[in-house]
């Protein structure tokens, strides 16, 4: 298989795993909270879902490497506006995602806190990743 095709597949799989894991965890917490379970966020990081968190972290870590390698293979200069903007958005989204994990861990240890800022961090991360996908789709040919 050609290396560029393999990189595109790996990059796409990492993106799908990251977004599917985040949406799955978010839907699980929303559904249990809607049913009246106030400790849903406290159980998010427990062992059955630890695998999801590990897969999401692995996907998050692999995206910059596969993305850079694809850009290098194609021969685009790294100074293009869409590449710079997506790099900045990725950095902000990744930092917000790590901050989100820290907040969820605090909520797990001391349940009952407010989840509004935690939700705002999650929403910010998702919006950044959707914006990155839009930049990737609008890239020059």
Residue pairs with C-beta under 8 A, 6 or more apart in sequence:
3 73
4 70
4 73
4 74
7 66
7 69
7 70
7 73
8 70
10 62
10 66
11 63
11 66
11 67
11 70
13 59
14 58
14 59
14 62
14 63
14 66
15 59
15 63
15 129
15 133
17 55
17 56
17 59
18 56
18 59
18 60
18 63
18 129
19 126
19 129
21 52
21 53
21 55
21 56
21 59
22 56
22 122
22 125
22 126
24 52
25 44
25 49
25 52
25 53
26 122
28 40
28 44
28 49
29 40
29 41
29 44
32 40
32 43
33 40
33 41
38 111
38 112
39 111
41 104
41 107
41 108
41 111
41 115
41 118
42 107
42 108
42 109
42 111
43 49
43 108
44 104
44 108
45 53
45 104
45 105
45 108
46 108
53 101
60 94
60 97
63 90
64 87
64 90
71 78
71 83
76 83
78 84
80 139
80 140
82 135
82 136
82 138
82 139
82 140
85 135
86 132
86 135
86 136
89 128
89 129
89 131
89 132
89 135
90 128
90 132
92 124
92 128
93 124
93 125
93 128
93 129
93 132
96 121
96 124
96 125
96 128
97 121
97 125
99 121
100 118
100 121
100 122
100 125
103 117
103 118
103 121
104 118
106 113
107 113
107 115
107 118
